[in-house]
Amino acid sequence: MSQSRVHVLIVEDDLVDRMACRRALAADPDYAFEVAEADTGLAGLQLAAELRPDCILLDYHLPDLTGLEFLTRLGADAGAAAIPVMMLTGADSAAVAAESMRRGARDYLVKDLDGRYLEFLPTAVHRMLREQRLFNDKRQLEAKFRTLVEQIQAITYIAALDSADTLSYISPQIRMLGFTPAEWLATRGLHARQLHPDDRAAALRAIGASRLAGAPLRHEYRLLARDGTVLWFRDEAEVVTDETGQKLFMQGILVDITRNKLAEQALRRTQDELRKLAAHQEAIKERERKHIAQEIHDELGGLLTGINAYISVAIERSLLAGGAPDQLLIDAAGLVKDAMGTVRKVITDLRPSVLDQLGVWAALEWYTDQIGQRSGLRCACRIDPALLALDLGPERSTMLFRIVQEALTNVVRHAEASEVDLQVGQRNGSLSVRIHDNGKGVDAERLLNQESWGIRGMLERARHFHGEVGITGGAGQGTTLTLELPLEHGDDDTDD
């Protein structure tokens, strides 16, 4: 089995010590040491630069340099700085050994007068080389990690677990905020200062709680760049543990979501504008319905009333003359009566007069009763007496009536129910409406996802006034529609 070759540079002015070290290394069964020697510090530095040995055995006392000066000069050479150095010190030089380690020596060995240190020399070199390999592997992994994280389109960071603002690493992508990694790490509290004022308190609470508890973090907030530009970020961090499960630090990324947020805000604005437009159109529609109902009542209703009066007079004259009234007149009178009933129904469907004359609460009771009479459903309407003095305003009253109207119409058309119950009350500062039937039930989730314009209309009517509509149900359980409408919001009249 071939031995692994190791190139060693011995920097020692004492020839006997150099020979002793060479012999001790040559006797090692595991490595084939190839030894180069230098008897001065400058000669050792030159050989280190030329040969790039695997390790250096360095005596502290040299004729031209001290061991500390040698280490300082070696560290200045970018190529030779990574060569591990073992300092050979005297028995009374513990302070020198400690300073040598601080200056860059990887290990040290105390030279005793009896030369016993030579027995431990090969083992000490083995240990130093093994640690060097681990050190090199760690540097390579760190380099790969840095290369990886510095290529992704996000700011990567490593944070301490016990503090919300202590970072040990920040990737170069921090430059998107106008700062260098060195600035961000060196300036304590910079992250907190760059948080948008509206997001600062919530973000610091979330980050602090995550770091102190060692728990994952998921939070979105805005950061101000050096030039004042506002950028949105999603901060995601996870706890890194060792093989025993001990929590070490937080590793996270700041993902720039500014473009998504701007698109989201633009979409929300568009939705709000569409909702306002829909509400405006509904208001116009309601006014037109009211106008048309009034026109039908005044014009067509008046004409039918006049026709009915003429026919009645003609029939009465025939009777006074002792003759039988013409059957056509009697039939015409019946047709006029039917027409007047149809007109009243059309007027009611367009805009129930009770809604404008007596208010929404009376209108709900009246309409529930009408549904029962027309469909044969057993209808119950229960309104909290405390609400009877509450004025919702014309717009919200119309919205509430139309939602109940649409819901009860759907029950009649689709539910195959025999009973329906309408309850109106107050809960947690909101108006609470519940409509439940005992029909066949629906798949509420599928229903809400369908192209049902009636249901979409109810949803949009409610949302315009900050309300929410929910539908629940299942086979054999009937269907329940709920409306939650905040009472603290004023009446949102739409402009003409």
FIVEXDO-168212 format. One record per residue: residue in one letter; x, y, z of N, C-alpha, C, O, CB in turn. Coordinates in steps of 0.2 Angstrom, whole numbers, plus 5000, padded with zeros to 4 digits. Glycine has a CB too. Layout:
N
AXYZXYZXYZXYZXYZ/...
This chain:
496
M500449945000500050005000500450065000500950075004499550005006/S500450114995500850164994500650225000500050225002500750204987/Q501150255002501050305007500850375004501050384998501750315011/S500450415007500350475005500850525005501250525011499650505008/R501050565000501650605000501450675003500850705002501950614993/V501850705008501750765011502350805011502850785012501450755018/H502250865008502850915007502850955013502450995015502850955001/V503450955017503550995023504151035022504651015020503650945029/L504051095025504651145025504751155032504351175036504451215021/I505451145034505651155041506051225041506551225037506051095043/V505851265045506151335045506551335052506151355057505751395044/E507151315052507451305059508251325058508551295053507351235062/D508551365062509251385061509651335065510251335063509351455064/D509451285069509851235072509851175068509351145067509551225079/L510451155065510551095061510351035064509950995061511251095058/V510551025071510350965074509550955075509350905074510650965081/D509251015076508551005077508150995070507650955070508251075079/R508451015065508251005058508250925057507850895054508551045053/M508850905058509050835057508550785061508250735059509750815058/A508450805067507950775072507250775069506950715069507950795079/C507050825067506350835064506350785058505850755057506150905062/R506850785054506850745047506750675049506350635046507450765043/R507150655054507150585056506450565059506250505057507750565061/A506250605063505550585066505050585061504550535061505350645071/L505050625056504550625050504650555046504150525044504550685046/A505250545045505450485040505250425043505050375040506250485039/A505150415050504950355053504250345053503950295055505250355060/D503850395051503150385051502850335046503050345040502750455050/P502450285048502250235043501750255038501650225033502050175047/D501350305040500750325036500950375030500550375025500250355040/Y501350415031501550475026502250465024502750445028501350545029/A502350485017503050495015503150565015502950605010503150455008/F503550585020503650665020504250675016504850645016503850675028/E504150725011504750755008504850825011504450875011504550765000/V505450825013505650885018506150935014506650915011505950855024/A505950995014506451055012506551095019506251095023506051095007/E507151125019507451155025507651225023507951245018508051115028/A507551265028507851335028508151355035507751345040507251385025/D508651385035508951405041508851475043509151505048509751385041/T508551515039508351585040507651595039507351565035508851635037/G507351655042506651665040506551685033506051665030506451725045/L507051725030506951755023506951695018506651695014507451805022/A507451645020507551595015506951545016506651525011508151545017/G506651545022506051505023505451535019505051495016505851495030/L505351605019504851635015504951625008504451615004504851705017/Q505551625005505651614998505451544996505151534991506351624997/L505651495000505451424998504751414999504451374995505851375003/A504451445004503651435004503351464998502851434996503451475011/A503551524995503251554989503451504983503051504979503551624988/E504051474983504151434977503851364977503651344972504951434977/L503951334983503751264984503051254985502751204984504151224989/R502651294989502051294991501951224995501551184993501551294985/P502351215000502251155004501551145007501151185008502851145009/D501451075009500851065013500851095020500251105022500750985013/C501351095023501451125029502151155031502551135028501151075035/I502151195036502851225038502951215045502451225049502851305036/L503551185047503751185054504151245056504751245053504051115056/L503951285060504351355061504551355068504251355073503851405059/D505251375068505551385075505451465076505451505072506251375075/Y505351475083505251545084505851585084505851645081504951555091/H506351565086507051605086507451585080507751535079507451585093/L507451635075507751635069508351695069508251745073507351635063/P508851685065509351735066509151805063509451855065509951715062/D508651805058508451865055507751885056507651945056508551855047/L507351845058506651855060506451815066506651765067506151845053/T505951845069505551805074505051765071504851775065505251845080/G504751715074504251675071503651715070503251705065504051615076/L503451765074502951815073502951855067502551865063502751855079/E503651875066503751915060503651875054503451895048504451945060/F503851815054503851765049503051755047502851755041504151695050/L502651745052501951735051501651795048501251785043501651715057/T501851855050501551915047501751925040501251935036501751975051/R502351905038502551915031502251855027502051865021503351905030/L502151795030501851745026501151755024500851745019501951675030/G500851785029500151805028499951855023499451865020499851825035/A500551895022500451955017500451925010500251955005500952005017/D500751865009500751825002500151785001499951745005501451775002/A499751814996499051784995499151704994498651674996498751814990/G499651684990499751614988499951574994499651514995500151604983/A500351604998500651565004500251565010500351525015501351585005/A499851615011499451625017499051565019498951565025499051685016/A498851525015498451465017498851405019498551355021498051445011/I499551415019499951355021499851345029500051395032500651365019/P499651295031499651285039500351285042500851255039499251225040/V500451315047501051325051501051295058500551315061501351405051/M501551255059501551235066502151265069502751265067501651155067/M502051305075502551335078502951295083502551255087502251405082/L503551295083503951255088504251305093504651345091504551215084/T504051295099504251345104504651315110504651255111503651385107/G504951355114505251335120504751315125504151335125505751385122/A505051275130504551255135504251315139503751305142504951205140/D504551365140504351425144504051475139503951535141504851455148/S503751455133503551505129502751505127502551505121503951505122/A502351495132501651485131501351545129500851545124501251465138/A501551605131501351665128501451675121501051705117501551725132/V502051655119502251655112501851615108501651635102503051635111/A501751555110501251505107500551535106500351535100501251445111/A500351565111499651595110499651655105499151655101499451625117/E500151695105500151755100500251725093500051755088500751795102/S500651665093500751635086500151615083499951625077501251585087/M499751585087499051565085498651615083498251615078498751515091/R498651675087498251735085498551765078498151785074498351785090/R499151755077499451785070499351735064499451755059500151795071/G499051675066498951635060499251565060499051525056499151665054/A499651545065499851475066499351435067498851455071500451475071/R499351375064498751325065498851285071498351265074498751285059/D499451275073499551235079500251245082500651285079499551155078/Y500451225088501151235091501351165094500951125096501151295095/L501951165095502251105099502851135103503251165100502551045094/V502851115109503351135114503951095113503951035114503051135121/K504551125112505151085111505451075118505651125122505651125107/D505451015121505751005128506550985127506750975121505350945131/L506850995132507650985132507750915130508350895127507951005139/D507350865132507450795131507250775124507450715122507150755136/G506950815120506850795113506250755113506050715108507350765110/R505850745118505250705118504650725113504250695111504950705125/Y504750795111504250825107504250785100503750785096504350895106/L504850755098504950725092504450665091504250645085505650705091/E504350635097503850575096503150595094502850555091503850545103/F502950655096502350675095502250715088501750735086502050725100/L502850735085502850775079502450745073502050785071503550785077/P502550685071502150655066501450655067501050675063502350585064/T501250645073500450645075500250715075499650725072500350615082/A500650765077500450835077500350855070499850895068500950875081/V500750835066500750855058500150825055499750855052501350835054/H499950755057499350725054498750765056498350785052499350655057/R498750785063498150825065498050885062497550905060498250835073/M498650925061498650985058498350985050498051025048499251025058/L498650925047498450925040497650905039497350925035498850865037/R497450865044496750845044496350905045495850915042496650785049/E496550945050496151005051496151055045495651085044496451045057/Q496751055042496851095036496351075030496051115027497551095033/R496251005029495850975024495050995026494651015022495850905024/L494950995033494251015035494151085034493651105031494150995042/F494651125035494651195034494551215027494151255025495251235037/N494951175022494851195015494151175013493851205009495351155011/D493951115015493251085013492751145015492251155011493051025016/K492751165021492351215024492351275019491851305017492451235031/R492951305018493051365013492651345006492351395004493751385012/Q492751285004492451274997491751274998491351294993492751204995/L491451245003490751245004490451315005489951335002490551195010/E490851355009490651425009490651455003490151495001491051455015/A491151444999491251474992490651454988490351504984491951464989/K490551394988489951374984489251404986488851424982489951294984/F489251404993488551434995488551504993488051534991488551425003/R489051544994489051614992488951624985488551664983489751644994/T489251574981489151584973488451574972488151604968489551534970/L488151524975487451504974486951554976486551584972487251434978/V487051584982486551634985486651694981486151734981486651644992/E487251714979487351774976487151774969487151834965488051794976/Q486951724966486651714959485851724959485551734954486851654956/I485551704965484851704965484551774965484951824968484551664971/Q483951784963483651854963483351874970482751884970483151864957/A483751864975483451884982484051904986484651884985483051824985/I483951934992484451954997484451895002483951885005484252025000/T485051865003485051815007485451835014485851875013485451755004/Y485251815019485551835026485551775031485251735030485151895029/I486051785036486051745041486051785047486351835048486751705041/A485551765052485451805058485551765064485451705064484751835058/A485751805070485751775076485051755079484551785077486151815081/L485051705083484351685086484151735091483551735093484351615088/D484551765095484351805101484251875100484151915104484851795106/S484251895093484151975092483851985085483951945081484852005092/A483452035085483052045079483452085074483252085068482452085080/D484052115076484452155071485152135071485552175069484352225073/T485352075073486052055072486152005067485851945067486252025079/L486452025061486651985056487351965055487752005057486352025049/S487551905053488251885052488351885045488951885043488351825055/Y487851885040488051885033487451915030486851905032488151815031/I487551955024487051985020487351975013487951995012486852055022/S486951955008487251945001487252014998486952064999486751894997/P487752014992487852074988487152104985487152164984488252064983/Q486652064985486052094982485752144986485252174984485552034981/I485952154992485752214996485852284993485652334995486152215003/R486252274988486452334984485852364980485752424978486952324979/M485352324980484652344976484352404981483952434978484152284975/L484552404987484352454992484752514992484652564996484152424999/G485352504988485852564988486352554994486752604995485452624989/F486452494997486952485002487352435001487152384997486552475009/T488052435003488452375002488352335008488052345013489252405002/P488552265007488452215013488852245019488652235024488752155010/A489452275018489852295024489452355028489452355034490552325022/E489152395024488752445027488152415031488052435037488452495022/W487852375028487252345031487352305037487052315042486852295026/L487952275037488152235043488452275049488352265055488652185041/A488752325047489152375052488652425055488852445061489752405048/T488152445052487652495055487152455058486652435055487452535049/R487152455065486652425069486052465069485952525069486952425076/G485452425068484852455067484652485060484152515060484752505072/L485052475055484952505049484352465046483952505043485552495044/H484252405046483652375044483052405047482552415043483652295045/A483052415053482452445056482252515054481652525053482452445064/R482852545053482752615050482452625043482052665041483352655051/Q482652575039482452575032481752545031481452545026482952535028/L481452515037480752495036480252545035480352605038480552455042/H479752535031479252585029478952605036478752555040478752565024/P478752665038478452685044477852645045477652635051478352755044/D477452635040476752605041476852535043476352495045476352615035/D477452505041477552425042478052415047478052355049477852395035/R478352465050478952455055478752415061479052365063479252515057/A478152435064478052405071477852335070478052285073477452445074/A477452315065477152245064477752205061477852145064476652245058/A478252235057478752195055479252175060479552115061479152225049/L479452225064479852215070479652165075479952125078480052275073/R478952165076478652115081478752045078478951995081477952135082/A478552035071478551975068479351945068479451885070478351975061/I479751985066480451965066480751955073481051905074480952025062/G480651995078480851985084480551925087480951885090480652045089/A479951905086479651845089479951785086480051735089478851845088/S480051785079480351735076481051715078481251655080480351745068/R481451775079482151765081482251735088482551685090482551825081/L481851765093481851745100481551675101481851635105481451795104/A481051655097480751585098481151535094481051475095480051595096/G481551555089481851515084481351475080481351415079482251465088/A480851515078480251495074480351515067480551575066479551505077/P480051485062480051505055479751575054479251595058479751455050/L479951615049479651685048479351685041479651665036480151735049/R478751715041478451725034478151795035477551795038477951675032/H478351845032478051915033478251955027478751955024478351945040/E477752005025477852045020477852115022477452135026477352035014/Y478352155020478352225022478752265017479052245012478752235029/R478752335018479152375013479752405016479852415022478652435011/L480252405012480952435014481052495010480852505004481452385013/L481352555013481552615009482252605007482752595011481452675013/A482352615000483052614997483452675000483052725002483052604990/R484052684999484452745001484152804997484152855000485152734999/D483952794991483652854987482952864989482652914986483752844980/G482652834993481952844995481452794992480852804993481752914994/T481652764987481252714983480952664988481252634992481552684977/V480252654987479952604991479952534988479652534982479252624993/L480152484991480152414988479852364993479852374999480852394986/W479452324990479052274994479452204994479752184989478352254991/F479552175000479952115001479452065005479052085009480552125005/R479552005003479351945007479951915011480451895008478951895003/D479951925018480451895022480251825024479851815028480551945028/E480751775022480651705024481251685027481751685024480451665018/A481151655033481751625036481651565040481051555042482051675042/E482151515040482051455044482651445048483151475048482051395038/V482551405054483051395059483551335056483251285053482751375065/V484151345057484651295055484951265061485051295066485251335051/T484951195061485151165067485651115066485851105060484551115070/D486051095071486551045070486350975070485750965070487151055075/E486750925070486550855069486150835076485850785076487150815068/T486250865081485950855087485250885088484850875093486350865093/G485050925083484450965084484551035087484051065088483950925087/Q485151055089485251115093485151175088485451175082485951115096/K484751225090484651275085485351325085485551345090484051325087/L485551335079486151375078486051445076486251495079486551345073/F485651455070485551525068484951525063484651475061486151555064/M484751585061484151595056484451605049484951645049483651645058/Q484251565044484451585037483851605033483351565033484851515034/G483851665030483251685027483451715020484051735018482951735031/I482951735017482951775011482451825011481851825013482851725004/L482651885007482151945006482051944999482451954995482452005009/V481451924997481251914990480851984988480352004991480751854988/D481152014982480852074980480152054977480152024971481252114975/I479552074980478952064977478552134975477952134974478452024982/T478952184974478752244972478252244966477752274966479252294971/R478552214960478152204954477452174956476952194953478452174949/N477452114959476852084961476352124965475752124964476952014965/K476652164970476252204974475952264970475352274971476652234980/L476352294966476052344961475452314957474952354956476552374957/A475552254954475052224950474452214954473852224952475352164947/E474552184960474052174965473652234967473052234967474252134971/Q473952294968473652354970473252384964472752404965474152404972/A473552374958473252394952472552354951472052384949473652394946/L472652284952472052244951471552264956470952264955472252174952/R471752274962471252294968470852364966470252364967471552304974/R471252404963470952474961470452464956469952494956471552524959/T470652414951470252404945469552374948469052384946470552364940/Q469652324953469052294955468652344959468052334959469252234960/D468952384963468552434967468152484962467652494963469052474971/E468552504956468252544952467652504948467052534947468752564946/L467752444946467152404943466652394948466052394946467452334941/R466752384955466252374960465852444960465252444961466552354967/K466252494960465852564961465452574955464852604955466352624962/L465752554949465352564943464652524943464152544941465752544937/A464752454945464152414946463652444951463052434949464452344948/A463952464956463452494961463152554958462552564960463852514968/H463452594955463252654951462652634946462152664946463752694948/Q462852584942462352554938461652534941461152544939462652504933/E461852494947461252474951460852524953460252524953461452424957/A461152584956460752644958460352674953459752694953461252694961/I460652674947460352704941459752654939459152684938460752714935/K459852594939459352544938458752554943458152544941459652474938/E458952554949458352564954457952624953457352624954458652564961/R458352684951457952744950457552734944456952764944458452804949/E457752704939457352694933456752644934456252664931457852664927/R456852594938456352554940455752594944455152584942456552494944/K456052634948455552674952455152724947454552734948455952714957/H455552754943455252804938454752764933454252794932455752834934/I454952704931454552674926453852644930453352654928454852604923/A453952624936453452604940452952654941452352654941453652574947/Q453252714943452852774944452452794937451852814938453252834946/E452752794932452452804925451952764924451352784922453052804920/I452052694925451552644924450952654928450352654926451752574925/H451052674934450552684939450152744937449552744937450752694946/D450452804935450152864934449752864927449252884926450552924934/E450152834922449852834915449452774913448852784912450452844910/L449752724913449452664911448852644916448352624915449852604910/G449052654923448552634928447952684927447352664928448852644935/G448152754926447552794925447152784919446552784919447852864924/L447452764914447052744908446652684909446052684907447552734902/L446852634912446452574914445852594918445352564918446852524917/T446052634923445552654928444952694924444352684925445752704933/G445152734919444652774915444252724911443652734910445052824911/I444652674908444252634903443752594907443152584905444752584900/N443952574913443552534918442952574920442352544920443952504924/A443052634921442452684923441952684917441352684918442752754925/Y442252694911441752704905441352644904440752644903442152714899/I441752584905441352514904440852514909440252484908441852454904/S441052524915440552524921439952564920439352544921440852544928/V440052624917439452674916439052644910438452654910439752744914/A439352614905438952584899438552534902437952524900439452564894/I438852484906438452434909437852454913437352434913438952384913/E438052504917437452534922436952564917436352554919437852584926/R437052604912436552634908436152574905435552584904436852674902/S436452524903436052474899435552444905434952424903436552414897/L435852434911435352404916434852454918434252434919435752394922/L434952524918434452574919433952574914433352594915434752634920/A434152564908433652564902433252504902432852494897434052574895/G433352454906432952394906433152334902432852284901432252404905/G433752344899434052294894434652264898434852284903434252324888/A434852204894435452174897436052204894436052214888435352094895/P436552204898437152234895437452194890437452134890437652254901/D437852224885438152184880438652144883439052164888438452234875/Q438752074881439152024884439952054883440352034887439051954881/L440052084877440652114876440952164881441552164883440752144869/L440452204883440652254889440752214895441252234899440052304890/I440452164897440552124903441252094902441652094907440052074904/D441352064896442052034895442552084896443152074898442051994888/A442452144893442952194893443152214900443652234902442752254888/A442552224904442652244911443152194914443552214918441952244914/G443052124913443452074916444152084914444652074918443152004914/L444252094907444952104905445252164908445852164909444952114897/V444952214909445252274912445452264919445952284921444752334912/K444952224922445152204929445852164929446252174934444552164933/D445852114925446452074924447052114923447652114926446452014919/A446952164918447552214916447752254922448352264923447352254910/M447252274926447452314932447852274937448352304940446852344935/G447652214938448052164942448752154940449252154943447652104943/T448852144933449452134930449952194931450452194932449452124922/V449552254930449952324931450252324938450752344939449552384929/R449752314943449952314950450552264951451052284955449452294954/K450552204948451052154949451752184946452252174949450952084946/V451652214940452252234936452552294941453152294941452152264929/I452152334943452452394947452752364954453252394955451852434949/T452452314957452752284963453452254961453852264965452252234966/D453452214956454052184954454652234952455252224954453952144948/L454452294949454952344947455152374954455752384954454652394943/R454752404958454952434964454352434969453852474968455152504962/P454352384974453852384978453752454982454152484985453952334984/S453152474982452952544985453052544992453252594996452252564983/V452952484995453052475002453752495005453852515010452852405005/L454252475000454952485002455052565003455452585007455452464997/D454752604999454852674999454452705004454552755007454752704992/Q453852675005453352715010453452695017453352735021452652695007/L453552625018453552605025454252575027454352565033453052545026/G454752575023455452555025455552485023455152445022455552575032/V456252465024456452395022456152345027456052285025457252395023/W456052355033455852305038455152285036455052225036455852325045/A454752335035454052315033454052285026453652235024453552375032/A454552305021454552275015454752205015454552165011455052315011/L455252185020455452115020454852075023454752015020456052105025/E454452095028453952055030453352045024453151995024453652085036/W453252105021452752095015452952055010452552015008452652165012/Y453652055008453852015002453851935004453751895000454552035000/T454051925011454051855013453351825013453251765011454351845020/D452851865015452151845015451951835007451551785006451751895018/Q452151875003451951874996452251804993451951774989452251934992/I452851784995453151724992452751664995452651624991453951724995/G452551675001452151615004451551605000451351554998452051625011/Q451151664998450551664995450651634988450251594985450251724995/R451151654984451251634977451451564976451251534972451751684974/S451951544981452251474980451951424984452151364983452951484981/G451651434990451351384994451851364999451751325003451151324990/L452451404999452951385005452751415011452351465012453651425003/R452951375017452851405023453351455025453951435026452751345029/C453251515025453751565026453751605033453151615035453751625020/A454251605036454351645042454851695042455351695039454551595048/C454651755044455051815044455151845051454651865054454751875040/R455751845054455851865061456351915061456951905059456051805066/I456151975063456652035063456652055070456152065074456352095059/D457352065073457452085079457052155081457252205077458252095081/P456652155086456352225087456752285088456552335086455852215093/A457352275090457852325091458052355085458252415084458452305095/L457952325079458152345072457552395069457752435065458252295068/L456952385072456452425069456552495069456252535064455752405072/A456952525074457052595074457652615070457852675070457152615081/L458052565067458652575064458552595056458152565053459152515064/D458752655054458752675047459352665044459852685045458552755047/L459352615039459952595035460052645029460652645027459852525032/G459652685028459752735022459452705016459352635015460452755021/P459252745011458952715005459352665001459152614998458752765000/E460052675000460452634996460552564999460452514996461152664995/R460752565006460852505009460152465010460152405010461152515016/S459652505011458952465012458752435005458552375005458452515013/T458952464999458752434993459252374992459052314990458952484987/M459852374994460352314993460052264998460052204995461052334996/L459852275004459652215008459052185005458952125005459552245015/F458552225003457952205000458052154994457752104993457452254998/R458552184989458652144983458952074985458852024981459052184979/I459452074990459752014991459251964994459251904992460352024996/V458851984998458351945001457851914995457651864995457951975007/Q457651964991457251944985457551894981457251844979457052014981/E458151904979458551854975458551784978458551734975459251884973/A458751784985458851724989458151684989458151624988459051734996/L457651724990456951684991456751664984456451614983456451734994/T456851704979456751684972457051614970456851574967456951734967/N457751614972458151554971457851494975457851434972458851564973/V457551504981457251444985456651424981456551364980457051474992/V456251464978455651444975455851414968455451364967455251514973/R456351434965456451404958456851334959456751294955456851454954/H457351334964457851274964457851234970458051174969458451304963/A457551254976457751214982457251154983457451114986457651264988/E456651154980456151104981456051094988455951044991456451034978/A455951154991455851164999455051165000454651184996456251215002/S454951155007454251165009454251225014453651255016453951105012/E454851245017454851295022455451335021455951315018454851265029/V455451395022455951445022455951495028455351515030455951485015/D456451505031456451545037456951605036457551595034456651505043/L456751665037457151725036457151755043456651775047456751785032/Q457851765046457951795052458451855051458951855048458251745057/V458251915054458651975054458851995061458352005065458352025050/G459452005063459652025069460352065069460552085064459751965074/Q460552075075461252115076461752065080461552025084461152175080/R462352065078462852025081463552065080463752075074462851955078/N463852075085464552105085464552175081465052175077465052055083/G464152215081464152275078463952265070464052315066464752305078/S463652215068463452205061462752175061462452145066463952145058/L462452195055461752165054461852095051462252085047461352215049/S461452055054461551985052460951955050460351955053461751935059/V460951935043460351905040460451835038461051815036460251945033/R459951795040460051715039459351695035458851705038460151675045/I459451665029458951635026459051555025459551535022458851665019/H458651515028458751445028458151415025457551425027458851415035/D458251365021457651325018457751245019458351225021457551335010/N457251205019457351135020457351095014457151035014456751115025/G457551125009457551095002458151045001458351015006457651144997/K458251024995458750974993459450984995459850944995458650954986/G459551054996460251074997460751084991460551054986460651015002/V461251114992461751124986462451114988462551114994461651204984/D462851104983463551104984463751184984463951204979463951064979/A463851214990463951284991464551304987464551354984463951304998/E465151264988465751284985465751284978465951334974466351244987/R465351234975465351234967464851284965464951324960465051164965/L464351304969463851354967464151424967464051464962463251354972/L464651434972464951504972465451504966465651564964465351514978/N465651454963466151454958465851454951466151464946466651394959/Q465151444951464851444944464751514942464751564946464151404945/E464551514935464351574932463651594934463251594930464451574925/S463451604940462851624943462751694944463051724949462651584949/W462451724939462451804939462051824945462151884948462151834933/G461551784947461151804953461551804959461551854963460551764954/I461951754960462351744966462951804966463051834971462651674967/R463251804960463751854959463451924961463751974964464051854952/G462851934959462552004960462452014967462552074970461852004957/M462251964971462151974978462851984982462952024986461851904981/L463351944979464051954982464252034981464552064986464551904979/E464152054975464452124973464052174977464352224979464452134966/R463352164977462952214981463252224988463252274991462252194981/A463352164991463552164998464252194999464352235004463552095001/R464752174995465452204995465452274995465852304998465852164990/H465052304990465052374990464952414996465152464997464552394984/F464552385001464352405007464752375013464552375019463652405009/H465352345011465852315016465452255019465652235024466052365021/G464952225016464652165018464952095015465252105010463952165017/E464752045018464951975016464351935015463951925020465551945020/V464351895010463751845009464151775009464651765006463451855002/G463751725013464051665013463451615011462851625013464351645020/I463651555008463151505007463351435009463951415007462951504999/T463051405013463151335015462651295014462051315014463351335023/G462751225013462251175012462551115010463151105009461751205007/G462051065010462250995008461650955006461150975008462750965013/A461750895003461250855001460850835007461050805012461450794998/G460150845007459750835013459750875019459450865024459850765015/Q460150935018460250975024459951045022459951095027460950985026/G459651055017459451125015460051165013460551145013459051145020/T459851235012460351285010460251345015459651365017460251305003/T460851375017460751435021461151485018461751475016461051415028/L460851545017461251605015461251655021460751665024460851635009/T461851675022461951725027462251795024462651795019462451705032/L462051845027462351915025462551945032462151955036461851955021/E463251965032463452005037463652075035464052085030464151975040/L463252125038463352195035463552245041463152255046462752225032/P464152265041464352315046463952375047463752405042465152335045/L463752385053463252445054463652515055463352565055462852435060/E464352505056464652575058464752615051464952675051465352555061/H464752575045464852615039464252655037463652625038465052565033/G464352705035463752755032463452725026463752675023463952825032/D462952755024462652735018463052765012463152825011461952765017/D463252715008463752735002463352754996463252704991464252675001/D463052804996462652834990463152834984463752864985462352894991/T462952814978463352824972463152884968462552904969463252764968/D463652914965463552974961463152964955463252904952464153014960/D462853014952462453004946462953014940462853004934461953054945/
